[in-house]
Amino acid sequence: MQIEKNPYSLLIHKMVVTKEGKRIGFVKDITFETKSGELISLVIKDITPYTKNLNLEKVGLNELLIPYNAIIAIGDFVVVSEEDFI
């Protein structure tokens, strides 16, 4: 089975939503471990008021981090599972 790869440029500026359809914000950047290349999290910008009730790490005034393991699907949107937020 071949793993489908998503280039960095295809993720940037995509809207991030929960599997229930709640909007979270837009992908600004990706953090990863430089030695292993393991993806760690997505940096989300333009966060919505819905994120106030979520247990997510904030960076800056209007940005937060979503753990990469919370991603369910990547298509027109990045779909994440709230249950996987650390």
PDB file with SEQRES, HELIX, SHEET and CRYST1 records, atoms N, CA, C and O in Angstrom:
SEQRES   1 A   86  MET GLN ILE GLU LYS ASN PRO TYR SER LEU LEU ILE HIS          
SEQRES   2 A   86  LYS MET VAL VAL THR LYS GLU GLY LYS ARG ILE GLY PHE          
SEQRES   3 A   86  VAL LYS ASP ILE THR PHE GLU THR LYS SER GLY GLU LEU          
SEQRES   4 A   86  ILE SER LEU VAL ILE LYS ASP ILE THR PRO TYR THR LYS          
SEQRES   5 A   86  ASN LEU ASN LEU GLU LYS VAL GLY LEU ASN GLU LEU LEU          
SEQRES   6 A   86  ILE PRO TYR ASN ALA ILE ILE ALA ILE GLY ASP PHE VAL          
SEQRES   7 A   86  VAL VAL SER GLU GLU ASP PHE ILE                              
HELIX    1 AA1 TYR A    8  LEU A   11  1                                   4    
HELIX    2 AA2 PRO A   49  ASN A   53  5                                   5    
HELIX    3 AA3 TYR A   68  ALA A   70  5                                   3    
HELIX    4 AA4 GLU A   82  ASP A   84  5                                   3    
SHEET    1 AA1 7 GLU A  57  LYS A  58  0                                        
SHEET    2 AA1 7 GLU A  63  PRO A  67 -1                                        
SHEET    3 AA1 7 LEU A  39  LYS A  45 -1                                        
SHEET    4 AA1 7 ARG A  23  PHE A  32 -1                                        
SHEET    5 AA1 7 MET A  15  THR A  18 -1                                        
SHEET    6 AA1 7 VAL A  78  VAL A  80  1                                        
SHEET    7 AA1 7 ILE A  71  ILE A  74 -1                                        
CRYST1    1.000    1.000    1.000  90.00  90.00  90.00 P 1           1          
ATOM      1  N   MET A   1       0.842  -1.179   0.000  1.00  0.00           N  
ATOM      2  CA  MET A   1       0.000   0.000   0.000  1.00  0.00           C  
ATOM      3  C   MET A   1       0.884   1.238   0.000  1.00  0.00           C  
ATOM      4  O   MET A   1       1.780   1.365   0.834  1.00  0.00           O  
ATOM      5  N   GLN A   2       0.638   2.129  -0.912  1.00  0.00           N  
ATOM      6  CA  GLN A   2       1.426   3.342  -1.015  1.00  0.00           C  
ATOM      7  C   GLN A   2       0.776   4.447  -0.197  1.00  0.00           C  
ATOM      8  O   GLN A   2      -0.439   4.638  -0.265  1.00  0.00           O  
ATOM      9  N   ILE A   3       1.576   5.179   0.578  1.00  0.00           N  
ATOM     10  CA  ILE A   3       1.076   6.270   1.399  1.00  0.00           C  
ATOM     11  C   ILE A   3       1.017   7.532   0.556  1.00  0.00           C  
ATOM     12  O   ILE A   3       1.987   7.904  -0.104  1.00  0.00           O  
ATOM     13  N   GLU A   4      -0.143   8.184   0.590  1.00  0.00           N  
ATOM     14  CA  GLU A   4      -0.294   9.435  -0.141  1.00  0.00           C  
ATOM     15  C   GLU A   4       0.391  10.557   0.624  1.00  0.00           C  
ATOM     16  O   GLU A   4       0.176  10.710   1.827  1.00  0.00           O  
ATOM     17  N   LYS A   5       1.211  11.341  -0.061  1.00  0.00           N  
ATOM     18  CA  LYS A   5       1.931  12.432   0.576  1.00  0.00           C  
ATOM     19  C   LYS A   5       1.277  13.757   0.220  1.00  0.00           C  
ATOM     20  O   LYS A   5       0.852  13.970  -0.915  1.00  0.00           O  
ATOM     21  N   ASN A   6       1.202  14.642   1.201  1.00  0.00           N  
ATOM     22  CA  ASN A   6       0.659  15.976   0.989  1.00  0.00           C  
ATOM     23  C   ASN A   6       1.781  16.979   1.152  1.00  0.00           C  
ATOM     24  O   ASN A   6       2.285  17.165   2.260  1.00  0.00           O  
ATOM     25  N   PRO A   7       2.185  17.630   0.069  1.00  0.00           N  
ATOM     26  CA  PRO A   7       3.241  18.637   0.187  1.00  0.00           C  
ATOM     27  C   PRO A   7       2.807  19.767   1.116  1.00  0.00           C  
ATOM     28  O   PRO A   7       1.624  20.084   1.237  1.00  0.00           O  
ATOM     29  N   TYR A   8       3.784  20.352   1.755  1.00  0.00           N  
ATOM     30  CA  TYR A   8       3.582  21.455   2.689  1.00  0.00           C  
ATOM     31  C   TYR A   8       2.694  22.535   2.077  1.00  0.00           C  
ATOM     32  O   TYR A   8       1.780  23.032   2.735  1.00  0.00           O  
ATOM     33  N   SER A   9       2.949  22.893   0.850  1.00  0.00           N  
ATOM     34  CA  SER A   9       2.214  23.984   0.205  1.00  0.00           C  
ATOM     35  C   SER A   9       0.726  23.686   0.055  1.00  0.00           C  
ATOM     36  O   SER A   9      -0.074  24.616  -0.047  1.00  0.00           O  
ATOM     37  N   LEU A  10       0.336  22.407   0.038  1.00  0.00           N  
ATOM     38  CA  LEU A  10      -1.081  22.065  -0.073  1.00  0.00           C  
ATOM     39  C   LEU A  10      -1.829  22.220   1.246  1.00  0.00           C  
ATOM     40  O   LEU A  10      -3.056  22.320   1.255  1.00  0.00           O  
ATOM     41  N   LEU A  11      -1.098  22.240   2.364  1.00  0.00           N  
ATOM     42  CA  LEU A  11      -1.741  22.378   3.673  1.00  0.00           C  
ATOM     43  C   LEU A  11      -1.897  23.827   4.114  1.00  0.00           C  
ATOM     44  O   LEU A  11      -2.856  24.173   4.804  1.00  0.00           O  
ATOM     45  N   ILE A  12      -0.958  24.668   3.715  1.00  0.00           N  
ATOM     46  CA  ILE A  12      -0.969  26.060   4.153  1.00  0.00           C  
ATOM     47  C   ILE A  12      -2.231  26.757   3.654  1.00  0.00           C  
ATOM     48  O   ILE A  12      -2.611  26.625   2.490  1.00  0.00           O  
ATOM     49  N   HIS A  13      -2.868  27.494   4.547  1.00  0.00           N  
ATOM     50  CA  HIS A  13      -4.078  28.289   4.298  1.00  0.00           C  
ATOM     51  C   HIS A  13      -5.358  27.462   4.202  1.00  0.00           C  
ATOM     52  O   HIS A  13      -6.423  28.013   3.926  1.00  0.00           O  
ATOM     53  N   LYS A  14      -5.273  26.135   4.428  1.00  0.00           N  
ATOM     54  CA  LYS A  14      -6.509  25.332   4.428  1.00  0.00           C  
ATOM     55  C   LYS A  14      -7.281  25.591   5.724  1.00  0.00           C  
ATOM     56  O   LYS A  14      -6.690  25.789   6.785  1.00  0.00           O  
ATOM     57  N   MET A  15      -8.596  25.585   5.616  1.00  0.00           N  
ATOM     58  CA  MET A  15      -9.435  25.738   6.795  1.00  0.00           C  
ATOM     59  C   MET A  15      -9.390  24.453   7.619  1.00  0.00           C  
ATOM     60  O   MET A  15      -9.383  23.350   7.073  1.00  0.00           O  
ATOM     61  N   VAL A  16      -9.362  24.616   8.938  1.00  0.00           N  
ATOM     62  CA  VAL A  16      -9.366  23.486   9.861  1.00  0.00           C  
ATOM     63  C   VAL A  16     -10.730  23.432  10.531  1.00  0.00           C  
ATOM     64  O   VAL A  16     -11.202  24.423  11.088  1.00  0.00           O  
ATOM     65  N   VAL A  17     -11.359  22.259  10.471  1.00  0.00           N  
ATOM     66  CA  VAL A  17     -12.676  22.055  11.080  1.00  0.00           C  
ATOM     67  C   VAL A  17     -12.656  20.777  11.907  1.00  0.00           C  
ATOM     68  O   VAL A  17     -11.844  19.882  11.672  1.00  0.00           O  
ATOM     69  N   THR A  18     -13.567  20.704  12.883  1.00  0.00           N  
ATOM     70  CA  THR A  18     -13.716  19.465  13.649  1.00  0.00           C  
ATOM     71  C   THR A  18     -14.551  18.493  12.833  1.00  0.00           C  
ATOM     72  O   THR A  18     -15.165  18.875  11.837  1.00  0.00           O  
ATOM     73  N   LYS A  19     -14.571  17.239  13.256  1.00  0.00           N  
ATOM     74  CA  LYS A  19     -15.369  16.255  12.512  1.00  0.00           C  
ATOM     75  C   LYS A  19     -16.863  16.542  12.620  1.00  0.00           C  
ATOM     76  O   LYS A  19     -17.658  16.007  11.847  1.00  0.00           O  
ATOM     77  N   GLU A  20     -17.248  17.395  13.588  1.00  0.00           N  
ATOM     78  CA  GLU A  20     -18.635  17.827  13.721  1.00  0.00           C  
ATOM     79  C   GLU A  20     -18.933  19.053  12.861  1.00  0.00           C  
ATOM     80  O   GLU A  20     -20.075  19.508  12.802  1.00  0.00           O  
ATOM     81  N   GLY A  21     -17.897  19.595  12.189  1.00  0.00           N  
ATOM     82  CA  GLY A  21     -18.090  20.733  11.291  1.00  0.00           C  
ATOM     83  C   GLY A  21     -17.837  22.095  11.915  1.00  0.00           C  
ATOM     84  O   GLY A  21     -18.093  23.114  11.272  1.00  0.00           O  
ATOM     85  N   LYS A  22     -17.343  22.147  13.141  1.00  0.00           N  
ATOM     86  CA  LYS A  22     -17.046  23.428  13.792  1.00  0.00           C  
ATOM     87  C   LYS A  22     -15.744  23.994  13.234  1.00  0.00           C  
ATOM     88  O   LYS A  22     -14.741  23.284  13.161  1.00  0.00           O  
ATOM     89  N   ARG A  23     -15.754  25.255  12.843  1.00  0.00           N  
ATOM     90  CA  ARG A  23     -14.558  25.896  12.300  1.00  0.00           C  
ATOM     91  C   ARG A  23     -13.594  26.257  13.412  1.00  0.00           C  
ATOM     92  O   ARG A  23     -13.997  26.742  14.469  1.00  0.00           O  
ATOM     93  N   ILE A  24     -12.296  26.010  13.159  1.00  0.00           N  
ATOM     94  CA  ILE A  24     -11.256  26.316  14.133  1.00  0.00           C  
ATOM     95  C   ILE A  24     -10.377  27.464  13.656  1.00  0.00           C  
ATOM     96  O   ILE A  24     -10.075  28.365  14.437  1.00  0.00           O  
ATOM     97  N   GLY A  25      -9.964  27.454  12.410  1.00  0.00           N  
ATOM     98  CA  GLY A  25      -9.102  28.496  11.859  1.00  0.00           C  
ATOM     99  C   GLY A  25      -8.449  27.998  10.584  1.00  0.00           C  
ATOM    100  O   GLY A  25      -8.984  27.126   9.898  1.00  0.00           O  
ATOM    101  N   PHE A  26      -7.271  28.565  10.267  1.00  0.00           N  
ATOM    102  CA  PHE A  26      -6.563  28.209   9.036  1.00  0.00           C  
ATOM    103  C   PHE A  26      -5.126  27.799   9.353  1.00  0.00           C  
ATOM    104  O   PHE A  26      -4.506  28.339  10.269  1.00  0.00           O  
ATOM    105  N   VAL A  27      -4.606  26.843   8.593  1.00  0.00           N  
ATOM    106  CA  VAL A  27      -3.227  26.376   8.796  1.00  0.00           C  
ATOM    107  C   VAL A  27      -2.255  27.491   8.409  1.00  0.00           C  
ATOM    108  O   VAL A  27      -2.287  28.007   7.292  1.00  0.00           O  
ATOM    109  N   LYS A  28      -1.397  27.845   9.357  1.00  0.00           N  
ATOM    110  CA  LYS A  28      -0.363  28.847   9.099  1.00  0.00           C  
ATOM    111  C   LYS A  28       0.990  28.189   8.845  1.00  0.00           C  
ATOM    112  O   LYS A  28       1.760  28.624   7.989  1.00  0.00           O  
ATOM    113  N   ASP A  29       1.266  27.110   9.625  1.00  0.00           N  
ATOM    114  CA  ASP A  29       2.576  26.470   9.549  1.00  0.00           C  
ATOM    115  C   ASP A  29       2.479  25.063  10.128  1.00  0.00           C  
ATOM    116  O   ASP A  29       1.447  24.672  10.673  1.00  0.00           O  
ATOM    117  N   ILE A  30       3.558  24.318  10.004  1.00  0.00           N  
ATOM    118  CA  ILE A  30       3.656  22.970  10.547  1.00  0.00           C  
ATOM    119  C   ILE A  30       4.926  22.896  11.379  1.00  0.00           C  
ATOM    120  O   ILE A  30       5.969  23.396  10.959  1.00  0.00           O  
ATOM    121  N   THR A  31       4.852  22.274  12.565  1.00  0.00           N  
ATOM    122  CA  THR A  31       6.063  22.060  13.351  1.00  0.00           C  
ATOM    123  C   THR A  31       6.441  20.588  13.260  1.00  0.00           C  
ATOM    124  O   THR A  31       5.576  19.713  13.206  1.00  0.00           O  
ATOM    125  N   PHE A  32       7.752  20.328  13.243  1.00  0.00           N  
ATOM    126  CA  PHE A  32       8.216  18.951  13.148  1.00  0.00           C  
ATOM    127  C   PHE A  32       9.566  18.807  13.836  1.00  0.00           C  
ATOM    128  O   PHE A  32      10.280  19.786  14.053  1.00  0.00           O  
ATOM    129  N   GLU A  33       9.901  17.561  14.174  1.00  0.00           N  
ATOM    130  CA  GLU A  33      11.188  17.221  14.774  1.00  0.00           C  
ATOM    131  C   GLU A  33      12.216  17.191  13.656  1.00  0.00           C  
ATOM    132  O   GLU A  33      12.073  16.427  12.701  1.00  0.00           O  
ATOM    133  N   THR A  34      13.255  18.017  13.765  1.00  0.00           N  
ATOM    134  CA  THR A  34      14.209  18.143  12.660  1.00  0.00           C  
ATOM    135  C   THR A  34      15.043  16.883  12.434  1.00  0.00           C  
ATOM    136  O   THR A  34      15.392  16.573  11.295  1.00  0.00           O  
ATOM    137  N   LYS A  35      15.361  16.163  13.488  1.00  0.00           N  
ATOM    138  CA  LYS A  35      16.203  14.967  13.312  1.00  0.00           C  
ATOM    139  C   LYS A  35      15.445  13.821  12.655  1.00  0.00           C  
ATOM    140  O   LYS A  35      15.954  13.176  11.738  1.00  0.00           O  
ATOM    141  N   SER A  36      14.237  13.572  13.122  1.00  0.00           N  
ATOM    142  CA  SER A  36      13.483  12.422  12.605  1.00  0.00           C  
ATOM    143  C   SER A  36      12.514  12.797  11.483  1.00  0.00           C  
ATOM    144  O   SER A  36      12.097  11.937  10.708  1.00  0.00           O  
ATOM    145  N   GLY A  37      12.158  14.073  11.397  1.00  0.00           N  
ATOM    146  CA  GLY A  37      11.169  14.491  10.411  1.00  0.00           C  
ATOM    147  C   GLY A  37       9.737  14.252  10.855  1.00  0.00           C  
ATOM    148  O   GLY A  37       8.801  14.478  10.089  1.00  0.00           O  
ATOM    149  N   GLU A  38       9.561  13.792  12.102  1.00  0.00           N  
ATOM    150  CA  GLU A  38       8.224  13.508  12.623  1.00  0.00           C  
ATOM    151  C   GLU A  38       7.425  14.803  12.770  1.00  0.00           C  
ATOM    152  O   GLU A  38       7.904  15.784  13.338  1.00  0.00           O  
ATOM    153  N   LEU A  39       6.205  14.783  12.250  1.00  0.00           N  
ATOM    154  CA  LEU A  39       5.332  15.946  12.363  1.00  0.00           C  
ATOM    155  C   LEU A  39       4.791  16.037  13.783  1.00  0.00           C  
ATOM    156  O   LEU A  39       4.378  15.035  14.366  1.00  0.00           O  
ATOM    157  N   ILE A  40       4.797  17.241  14.332  1.00  0.00           N  
ATOM    158  CA  ILE A  40       4.376  17.430  15.715  1.00  0.00           C  
ATOM    159  C   ILE A  40       3.019  18.117  15.800  1.00  0.00           C  
ATOM    160  O   ILE A  40       2.113  17.621  16.471  1.00  0.00           O  
ATOM    161  N   SER A  41       2.871  19.257  15.123  1.00  0.00           N  
ATOM    162  CA  SER A  41       1.612  19.982  15.230  1.00  0.00           C  
ATOM    163  C   SER A  41       1.401  20.929  14.059  1.00  0.00           C  
ATOM    164  O   SER A  41       2.315  21.231  13.291  1.00  0.00           O  
ATOM    165  N   LEU A  42       0.163  21.381  13.957  1.00  0.00           N  
ATOM    166  CA  LEU A  42      -0.190  22.417  12.994  1.00  0.00           C  
ATOM    167  C   LEU A  42      -0.312  23.725  13.755  1.00  0.00           C  
ATOM    168  O   LEU A  42      -0.895  23.762  14.839  1.00  0.00           O  
ATOM    169  N   VAL A  43       0.228  24.785  13.205  1.00  0.00           N  
ATOM    170  CA  VAL A  43       0.035  26.122  13.771  1.00  0.00           C  
ATOM    171  C   VAL A  43      -1.181  26.705  13.074  1.00  0.00           C  
ATOM    172  O   VAL A  43      -1.223  26.797  11.847  1.00  0.00           O  
ATOM    173  N   ILE A  44      -2.180  27.103  13.873  1.00  0.00           N  
ATOM    174  CA  ILE A  44      -3.444  27.594  13.331  1.00  0.00           C  
ATOM    175  C   ILE A  44      -3.552  29.091  13.572  1.00  0.00           C  
ATOM    176  O   ILE A  44      -3.310  29.573  14.678  1.00  0.00           O  
ATOM    177  N   LYS A  45      -3.922  29.830  12.510  1.00  0.00           N  
ATOM    178  CA  LYS A  45      -4.094  31.277  12.621  1.00  0.00           C  
ATOM    179  C   LYS A  45      -5.570  31.619  12.442  1.00  0.00           C  
ATOM    180  O   LYS A  45      -6.375  30.764  12.072  1.00  0.00           O  
ATOM    181  N   ASP A  46      -5.912  32.867  12.708  1.00  0.00           N  
ATOM    182  CA  ASP A  46      -7.285  33.353  12.554  1.00  0.00           C  
ATOM    183  C   ASP A  46      -8.280  32.442  13.260  1.00  0.00           C  
ATOM    184  O   ASP A  46      -9.293  32.042  12.687  1.00  0.00           O  
ATOM    185  N   ILE A  47      -7.970  32.117  14.527  1.00  0.00           N  
ATOM    186  CA  ILE A  47      -8.812  31.178  15.266  1.00  0.00           C  
ATOM    187  C   ILE A  47     -10.188  31.780  15.546  1.00  0.00           C  
ATOM    188  O   ILE A  47     -10.343  32.991  15.698  1.00  0.00           O  
ATOM    189  N   THR A  48     -11.171  30.899  15.607  1.00  0.00           N  
ATOM    190  CA  THR A  48     -12.555  31.309  15.833  1.00  0.00           C  
ATOM    191  C   THR A  48     -12.860  31.323  17.331  1.00  0.00           C  
ATOM    192  O   THR A  48     -12.115  30.740  18.118  1.00  0.00           O  
ATOM    193  N   PRO A  49     -13.948  31.983  17.731  1.00  0.00           N  
ATOM    194  CA  PRO A  49     -14.341  31.989  19.152  1.00  0.00           C  
ATOM    195  C   PRO A  49     -14.593  30.586  19.707  1.00  0.00           C  
ATOM    196  O   PRO A  49     -14.488  30.378  20.916  1.00  0.00           O  
ATOM    197  N   TYR A  50     -14.921  29.630  18.852  1.00  0.00           N  
ATOM    198  CA  TYR A  50     -15.170  28.251  19.303  1.00  0.00           C  
ATOM    199  C   TYR A  50     -13.958  27.661  20.024  1.00  0.00           C  
ATOM    200  O   TYR A  50     -14.115  26.801  20.891  1.00  0.00           O  
ATOM    201  N   THR A  51     -12.767  28.108  19.678  1.00  0.00           N  
ATOM    202  CA  THR A  51     -11.546  27.524  20.246  1.00  0.00           C  
ATOM    203  C   THR A  51     -11.327  27.898  21.711  1.00  0.00           C  
ATOM    204  O   THR A  51     -10.483  27.292  22.372  1.00  0.00           O  
ATOM    205  N   LYS A  52     -12.056  28.871  22.232  1.00  0.00           N  
ATOM    206  CA  LYS A  52     -11.889  29.277  23.636  1.00  0.00           C  
ATOM    207  C   LYS A  52     -12.155  28.124  24.592  1.00  0.00           C  
ATOM    208  O   LYS A  52     -11.551  28.058  25.662  1.00  0.00           O  
ATOM    209  N   ASN A  53     -13.045  27.222  24.223  1.00  0.00           N  
ATOM    210  CA  ASN A  53     -13.422  26.105  25.092  1.00  0.00           C  
ATOM    211  C   ASN A  53     -12.572  24.857  24.875  1.00  0.00           C  
ATOM    212  O   ASN A  53     -12.793  23.835  25.524  1.00  0.00           O  
ATOM    213  N   LEU A  54     -11.604  24.935  23.965  1.00  0.00           N  
ATOM    214  CA  LEU A  54     -10.774  23.767  23.664  1.00  0.00           C  
ATOM    215  C   LEU A  54      -9.478  23.823  24.446  1.00  0.00           C  
ATOM    216  O   LEU A  54      -8.963  24.901  24.745  1.00  0.00           O  
ATOM    217  N   ASN A  55      -8.961  22.665  24.769  1.00  0.00           N  
ATOM    218  CA  ASN A  55      -7.717  22.569  25.534  1.00  0.00           C  
ATOM    219  C   ASN A  55      -6.536  22.499  24.565  1.00  0.00           C  
ATOM    220  O   ASN A  55      -5.941  21.441  24.364  1.00  0.00           O  
ATOM    221  N   LEU A  56      -6.208  23.660  23.962  1.00  0.00           N  
ATOM    222  CA  LEU A  56      -5.122  23.723  22.988  1.00  0.00           C  
ATOM    223  C   LEU A  56      -4.095  24.759  23.419  1.00  0.00           C  
ATOM    224  O   LEU A  56      -4.430  25.767  24.040  1.00  0.00           O  
ATOM    225  N   GLU A  57      -2.844  24.493  23.080  1.00  0.00           N  
ATOM    226  CA  GLU A  57      -1.756  25.413  23.418  1.00  0.00           C  
ATOM    227  C   GLU A  57      -1.821  26.638  22.522  1.00  0.00           C  
ATOM    228  O   GLU A  57      -1.906  26.530  21.299  1.00  0.00           O  
ATOM    229  N   LYS A  58      -1.780  27.809  23.154  1.00  0.00           N  
ATOM    230  CA  LYS A  58      -1.807  29.062  22.400  1.00  0.00           C  
ATOM    231  C   LYS A  58      -0.389  29.542  22.142  1.00  0.00           C  
ATOM    232  O   LYS A  58       0.495  29.398  22.986  1.00  0.00           O  
ATOM    233  N   VAL A  59      -0.187  30.113  20.966  1.00  0.00           N  
ATOM    234  CA  VAL A  59       1.071  30.763  20.604  1.00  0.00           C  
ATOM    235  C   VAL A  59       0.709  32.098  19.976  1.00  0.00           C  
ATOM    236  O   VAL A  59      -0.018  32.139  18.984  1.00  0.00           O  
ATOM    237  N   GLY A  60       1.195  33.159  20.527  1.00  0.00           N  
ATOM    238  CA  GLY A  60       0.830  34.470  20.006  1.00  0.00           C  
ATOM    239  C   GLY A  60      -0.582  34.848  20.410  1.00  0.00           C  
ATOM    240  O   GLY A  60      -1.211  34.171  21.222  1.00  0.00           O  
ATOM    241  N   LEU A  61      -1.072  35.936  19.834  1.00  0.00           N  
ATOM    242  CA  LEU A  61      -2.393  36.437  20.199  1.00  0.00           C  
ATOM    243  C   LEU A  61      -3.537  35.689  19.549  1.00  0.00           C  
ATOM    244  O   LEU A  61      -4.569  35.464  20.181  1.00  0.00           O  
ATOM    245  N   ASN A  62      -3.373  35.308  18.317  1.00  0.00           N  
ATOM    246  CA  ASN A  62      -4.474  34.693  17.585  1.00  0.00           C  
ATOM    247  C   ASN A  62      -4.035  33.421  16.875  1.00  0.00           C  
ATOM    248  O   ASN A  62      -4.449  33.150  15.748  1.00  0.00           O  
ATOM    249  N   GLU A  63      -3.181  32.633  17.557  1.00  0.00           N  
ATOM    250  CA  GLU A  63      -2.698  31.369  16.988  1.00  0.00           C  
ATOM    251  C   GLU A  63      -2.698  30.288  18.059  1.00  0.00           C  
ATOM    252  O   GLU A  63      -2.583  30.579  19.250  1.00  0.00           O  
ATOM    253  N   LEU A  64      -2.826  29.058  17.632  1.00  0.00           N  
ATOM    254  CA  LEU A  64      -2.745  27.924  18.553  1.00  0.00           C  
ATOM    255  C   LEU A  64      -2.162  26.722  17.841  1.00  0.00           C  
ATOM    256  O   LEU A  64      -2.003  26.720  16.620  1.00  0.00           O  
ATOM    257  N   LEU A  65      -1.841  25.690  18.625  1.00  0.00           N  
ATOM    258  CA  LEU A  65      -1.249  24.465  18.089  1.00  0.00           C  
ATOM    259  C   LEU A  65      -2.252  23.321  18.181  1.00  0.00           C  
ATOM    260  O   LEU A  65      -2.901  23.131  19.210  1.00  0.00           O  
ATOM    261  N   ILE A  66      -2.370  22.572  17.110  1.00  0.00           N  
ATOM    262  CA  ILE A  66      -3.184  21.355  17.105  1.00  0.00           C  
ATOM    263  C   ILE A  66      -2.243  20.185  16.883  1.00  0.00           C  
ATOM    264  O   ILE A  66      -1.496  20.172  15.905  1.00  0.00           O  
ATOM    265  N   PRO A  67      -2.264  19.187  17.788  1.00  0.00           N  
ATOM    266  CA  PRO A  67      -1.380  18.035  17.612  1.00  0.00           C  
ATOM    267  C   PRO A  67      -1.644  17.325  16.287  1.00  0.00           C  
ATOM    268  O   PRO A  67      -2.793  17.165  15.873  1.00  0.00           O  
ATOM    269  N   TYR A  68      -0.583  16.911  15.640  1.00  0.00           N  
ATOM    270  CA  TYR A  68      -0.714  16.287  14.318  1.00  0.00           C  
ATOM    271  C   TYR A  68      -1.530  14.997  14.378  1.00  0.00           C  
ATOM    272  O   TYR A  68      -2.196  14.636  13.408  1.00  0.00           O  
ATOM    273  N   ASN A  69      -1.478  14.298  15.526  1.00  0.00           N  
ATOM    274  CA  ASN A  69      -2.231  13.038  15.634  1.00  0.00           C  
ATOM    275  C   ASN A  69      -3.736  13.257  15.702  1.00  0.00           C  
ATOM    276  O   ASN A  69      -4.498  12.293  15.642  1.00  0.00           O  
ATOM    277  N   ALA A  70      -4.186  14.524  15.829  1.00  0.00           N  
ATOM    278  CA  ALA A  70      -5.618  14.815  15.850  1.00  0.00           C  
ATOM    279  C   ALA A  70      -6.206  14.908  14.443  1.00  0.00           C  
ATOM    280  O   ALA A  70      -7.426  14.967  14.289  1.00  0.00           O  
ATOM    281  N   ILE A  71      -5.356  14.922  13.417  1.00  0.00           N  
ATOM    282  CA  ILE A  71      -5.846  15.046  12.041  1.00  0.00           C  
ATOM    283  C   ILE A  71      -6.497  13.737  11.588  1.00  0.00           C  
ATOM    284  O   ILE A  71      -5.903  12.663  11.681  1.00  0.00           O  
ATOM    285  N   ILE A  72      -7.719  13.853  11.104  1.00  0.00           N  
ATOM    286  CA  ILE A  72      -8.462  12.696  10.599  1.00  0.00           C  
ATOM    287  C   ILE A  72      -8.340  12.608   9.086  1.00  0.00           C  
ATOM    288  O   ILE A  72      -8.124  11.528   8.537  1.00  0.00           O  
ATOM    289  N   ALA A  73      -8.480  13.750   8.410  1.00  0.00           N  
ATOM    290  CA  ALA A  73      -8.464  13.763   6.951  1.00  0.00           C  
ATOM    291  C   ALA A  73      -7.978  15.115   6.437  1.00  0.00           C  
ATOM    292  O   ALA A  73      -8.123  16.145   7.096  1.00  0.00           O  
ATOM    293  N   ILE A  74      -7.399  15.077   5.241  1.00  0.00           N  
ATOM    294  CA  ILE A  74      -6.968  16.295   4.564  1.00  0.00           C  
ATOM    295  C   ILE A  74      -7.545  16.253   3.162  1.00  0.00           C  
ATOM    296  O   ILE A  74      -7.265  15.337   2.388  1.00  0.00           O  
ATOM    297  N   GLY A  75      -8.342  17.237   2.849  1.00  0.00           N  
ATOM    298  CA  GLY A  75      -8.950  17.361   1.532  1.00  0.00           C  
ATOM    299  C   GLY A  75      -9.132  18.836   1.260  1.00  0.00           C  
ATOM    300  O   GLY A  75      -8.168  19.602   1.295  1.00  0.00           O  
ATOM    301  N   ASP A  76     -10.365  19.243   0.987  1.00  0.00           N  
ATOM    302  CA  ASP A  76     -10.656  20.671   0.852  1.00  0.00           C  
ATOM    303  C   ASP A  76     -10.438  21.378   2.192  1.00  0.00           C  
ATOM    304  O   ASP A  76     -10.090  22.558   2.235  1.00  0.00           O  
ATOM    305  N   PHE A  77     -10.648  20.636   3.284  1.00  0.00           N  
ATOM    306  CA  PHE A  77     -10.438  21.117   4.645  1.00  0.00           C  
ATOM    307  C   PHE A  77      -9.492  20.157   5.355  1.00  0.00           C  
ATOM    308  O   PHE A  77      -9.281  19.032   4.903  1.00  0.00           O  
ATOM    309  N   VAL A  78      -8.923  20.611   6.472  1.00  0.00           N  
ATOM    310  CA  VAL A  78      -8.208  19.717   7.369  1.00  0.00           C  
ATOM    311  C   VAL A  78      -9.209  19.378   8.466  1.00  0.00           C  
ATOM    312  O   VAL A  78      -9.653  20.266   9.195  1.00  0.00           O  
ATOM    313  N   VAL A  79      -9.566  18.112   8.590  1.00  0.00           N  
ATOM    314  CA  VAL A  79     -10.545  17.674   9.574  1.00  0.00           C  
ATOM    315  C   VAL A  79      -9.810  17.086  10.771  1.00  0.00           C  
ATOM    316  O   VAL A  79      -8.933  16.236  10.620  1.00  0.00           O  
ATOM    317  N   VAL A  80     -10.182  17.554  11.975  1.00  0.00           N  
ATOM    318  CA  VAL A  80      -9.516  17.097  13.190  1.00  0.00           C  
ATOM    319  C   VAL A  80     -10.537  16.534  14.172  1.00  0.00           C  
ATOM    320  O   VAL A  80     -11.726  16.847  14.105  1.00  0.00           O  
ATOM    321  N   SER A  81     -10.053  15.702  15.077  1.00  0.00           N  
ATOM    322  CA  SER A  81     -10.878  15.105  16.114  1.00  0.00           C  
ATOM    323  C   SER A  81     -10.596  15.802  17.439  1.00  0.00           C  
ATOM    324  O   SER A  81      -9.455  15.816  17.901  1.00  0.00           O  
ATOM    325  N   GLU A  82     -11.627  16.382  18.054  1.00  0.00           N  
ATOM    326  CA  GLU A  82     -11.446  17.049  19.338  1.00  0.00           C  
ATOM    327  C   GLU A  82     -11.011  16.080  20.430  1.00  0.00           C  
ATOM    328  O   GLU A  82     -10.341  16.488  21.379  1.00  0.00           O  
ATOM    329  N   GLU A  83     -11.371  14.827  20.316  1.00  0.00           N  
ATOM    330  CA  GLU A  83     -11.005  13.833  21.324  1.00  0.00           C  
ATOM    331  C   GLU A  83      -9.493  13.621  21.388  1.00  0.00           C  
ATOM    332  O   GLU A  83      -8.979  13.164  22.408  1.00  0.00           O  
ATOM    333  N   ASP A  84      -8.780  13.946  20.317  1.00  0.00           N  
ATOM    334  CA  ASP A  84      -7.336  13.728  20.269  1.00  0.00           C  
ATOM    335  C   ASP A  84      -6.527  14.945  20.666  1.00  0.00           C  
ATOM    336  O   ASP A  84      -5.299  14.907  20.595  1.00  0.00           O  
ATOM    337  N   PHE A  85      -7.177  16.029  21.085  1.00  0.00           N  
ATOM    338  CA  PHE A  85      -6.443  17.200  21.554  1.00  0.00           C  
ATOM    339  C   PHE A  85      -5.826  16.878  22.905  1.00  0.00           C  
ATOM    340  O   PHE A  85      -6.475  16.302  23.778  1.00  0.00           O  
ATOM    341  N   ILE A  86      -4.570  17.257  23.064  1.00  0.00           N  
ATOM    342  CA  ILE A  86      -3.879  16.989  24.338  1.00  0.00           C  
ATOM    343  C   ILE A  86      -4.105  18.150  25.278  1.00  0.00           C  
ATOM    344  O   ILE A  86      -3.613  18.135  26.407  1.00  0.00           O  
TER     345      ILE A  86                                                      
END                                                                             
